[in-house]
Amino acid sequence: MKESVVTFFKDLLAIVLGIFITFAIQGMIDRSRDRKNTRSSLELVRSELVRNIEDVSIINEFLLTEKRSAEYLLANRDSLDKCPVDSVRYHEGIILADVSFSLSQDALELLKMSSVFQNVGSNDLSMKIIRAYDCCGAIVGNVNRHISIRDTRFENSIDRQSAGEYVSEGSIDIDEFIKTDYGRYAIEWITTQPDPGYYTDVSDLEEAIKAIDLYLK
């Protein structure tokens, strides 16, 4: 009887230890999987932020080119017919370009749907990532707002003048358009805008990338 009781408790202890070891191993597997998922997610975020910085440099270059084009047209306002046709058409195309800009936030959306922020365990890193994507949204919003205001000024210029004088089949005749006061004001507005760096500061994105690199070391 005594031996059977001892055997029973030995068997029970073996079962309990087996369950404990199983849970411990499973916990180690889960933690390892979480670390891998966290690492992969952060690497995706890093890659996306790097691409966004590259795209912002394209946006910045467009804004610089737009301002230079407006300055060229204004400087030659009274003699555009004597300027190289290709140059005039190029600069005209820039200031009248139908454009809109966007930056990717796909990795952030994946991050929000996962438990990565919890696994990171660093409020500083999480906040820097969120701030970086907020910055992306602000850049896109500011630049597209600039384009919208620019387009509205051109539309208003056309509405306030006799369209037949410098609009043919929906296309602006820049040579005539720029000679009108409204046309000149519309183009001049572009040259008065702040330096593109005002819209395209990526320091928050760079800070997030540095923080991710530090975490992944």
N, C-alpha and C positions, 0 to 999 in steps of 0.2 A: 504493500500500500504506500509505504514511504517512498519507495523507489519510483512508483508510478507518478506520484506527485512531483518529485524532482524532475523526472523525465518530461512531465507536462510543462513545468515552468521553463525548462531548458528549451523545449520546442517553441513555447510562447516567446521567450527571449529572442530566439533565432528569427522568428517571424517578424517581431517588432524591429530588430536590428536590420533585417532584410528590407522592411518597408522604409526605415529611416535612411538606409544607404541608397535605396532606389530614389527617394525624394531628393536626397543630397546630390546624387548624380544628375537627376533631371534638372535640379536647380542650377547646377554648374553648366549644363548644356544650354538651358534657357538664357543664363547670363552671357554665355559666350555668343549665342545667337543674337542677343540684344546688342552686344558690343559691335558685332559685325554689321548689323543693320544700322546702328547709329553711325558707324564709320562710313558705310556706303552712302547713307543719306547726306552726311556732312560733305562728303566728296562731291556729290551731285550739286549741293548748294554752292560749294566753292566754284565748281566749273561754270555754273550758271552766272554767278556774280562776275567771274572773269570775262565771260562772253558779254555780259551787260556793260562792263566797263569799255570793252572794245566797241560796242554799239554806240555808247555815249560819245566816244571819240569821233564817230561818223556824224552824229548829230551836231557835235561841236563844230566840226569842219563845215557842215552845211550852213550853219548860222554865220560862220565867218565868211564863207563864200557869198552868202546872200547879202551881207553888208557890203562886201567889196563890189559886188555887182551893182547894187544900188548907187554906190559912190561913183562908179564908172559911168553909169547912165546920167547921173546928175552933172558930173563934170563935163560931159559932152552933150548936155541938154540941147544946146542951140545948133549943134553940128553933127547929129547922129547920122545924117544922110551921107556924111563924108567919112564916117568910121567904117572899118571892115564889117561887111554884112554879117559874117559868121560870128564875130565878136559881139555885135549888138544882139543877135538872136540868142547867143549863149547866155548873156547876162539877163536878157528879157525872160528866158526860160527859167532861170534861177529864181528871180523875184516873183514870178507867177506860178511857180511849181505847185502842183496839186499833191501835197505830201501830208503824211501823218506818221507819227513815230510810236513805237511800243517797245517795252523791255519785258523779257520773260520772267514769270513768277511761278513756273510749273513746279520747280523743286520745293519752293516754299509751301505750295498747296499740299504736296506729298508729305512734307514735314508736319504740317498741321494735322493730317489724318493719321499720323503714326504717334508712337510714344517716345519719339527721339528726344524732344525737349525735356521730358522727365528723366530720360537716361543720361542726358548730358550732365545734369546735376550742377550746372553753372548758370546762374542768372545773368552774369556778365556776358557770356557767349550768346545766350538766347536773345538778350536785349540788343546786342550788336547785330545779330542776324536780322531781327525784326526791323531795327533802325535802317539797315542797309536796303531792305525791300521798300520801306516807307520812302526812302530817298529815291529809289527807282520810280515809284509812283509820282513823287513830286516833280522829278525831272520831266517825265512824260507829260504830266499835266501842264507844267509851265511852258514847255516848248510847243505843245499842240495849241495852247491858249494863244501864244504868240502868233502862230500860223493863222488861227481863226480871226484874230484881230486884224492882222495884215490883210487877209482876204476880204474882210468886211469893209475895210477902208477902200480897197480897190473897187468893190461892188458899189459902194456909196458914191465914189468918184464918177463911175459910169452913169449911175442913176441921176446925178445932179447936172450932167452935161448932155448936150445933144449927141446921143450915141453914134449917130451917123457920121460924125466928124472923125472918129478914130476907132470905131468898131466895125469890123466887116466879117460877116458870117461867124459871129461869136468870138473872133480873135481880136485882141487889142492891137492897134497900130501904135507901137510904142513911140515912134517918132513924133506923132501928133499928140498922143496922150500925155507925154511928159511936158509938153509945151503949155498945157492948161494948168491953171493954179491947183485945181483939185488933184490932177494927176501928179504934179510935182510934190504936193503935200503927202500924197499916199506913198510915194517912193522915198521921200525924205524921212518919213516916219521910221523906216527900216534903219536908216543910218543913226538915228537918235537912241536906238535900243542899247541897253547895257552890254558889256562884254559877255560873250557866250558862257564864260566861266560862272557867271551869276546863275545860270540855269543848270549847268552841267558839272557841278562839284561832286566828285565821286569819292571823297575822303571817307564817308561812312561805309561805302562798299569795300574800300581798301582795308579799313579797320576790321571789318567782319572777316575778311579773308585771312588777315594776320592772326586773328583769334582762333579761327578754325585750324590753321596750320599749327598753332601752338598746342591745341587740343589733340591733334592727330599725331603729334610726335611720339 
